[in-house]
Amino acid sequence: MKPIATLLCLVVCSTAIAQEAPQFPEPTEQHKWLEKFVGDWESESKGSMGEGQPEMKCTGSMKSRMLGGFWVVSEMKADMMGTPMNGVQTIGYDVEKKQYIGTWVDSMFGHMWHYKGSVSDDGATLTLEAEGPNFMQPGESTLFRDIYEFKSKDHIVATSQMQTADGEWVTFLVGQVTRKAE
């Protein structure tokens, strides 16, 4: 190596070594709350799209893990009345907006749901809202809610609701989610 190139390399390397590593944020209390989801879960859900509609039954599983302490990533598999469904959900916390955020994609819709929400004052319930395709009015969109109420560390009641054209929230699915025994 030529002396000038060697000198230049030494200067660049010593400057890089002298610089401190960037400070990355630490997970907050809100991020740590999401750890409640971590684990392997089983679910049984029932629901209906309204009066006079057939009852839907759904069984499934969910495997959730933390990603970097900031995100819970859940992979879900379910059987919805004989139709297999796979889904992936992410939930994190946006420190600047002071709200929980996330996404949902699944094998039944070509729509990515973008969540925003909050945890109840007692710390037991996470409520997320997202806009998506209205099941009852094709071509229209509406707001949806997914509500996760931790009854204990091993039991979640998961409720899905949609907003009607007149602004009412209608529950169309309620599930019992239990942690698999280790």
Buried (B, 14 or more C-beta within 10 A) or exposed (E): EEEEEEEEEEEEEEEEEEEEEEEEEEBEEBBBBBBBBBBEBBBEBEBBBEEEEEEBEBEBBBBBBBEEBBBBBBEBBBEBEEEEBEBEBBBBBEEEEEBBBBBBBBEEBEBEBBBBBBBEEEEBBBBBBBBBBBBBEEEEEBBBBBBBBBEEEEEBBBBBBBBBEEEEEEEBBBBBBBBEEE
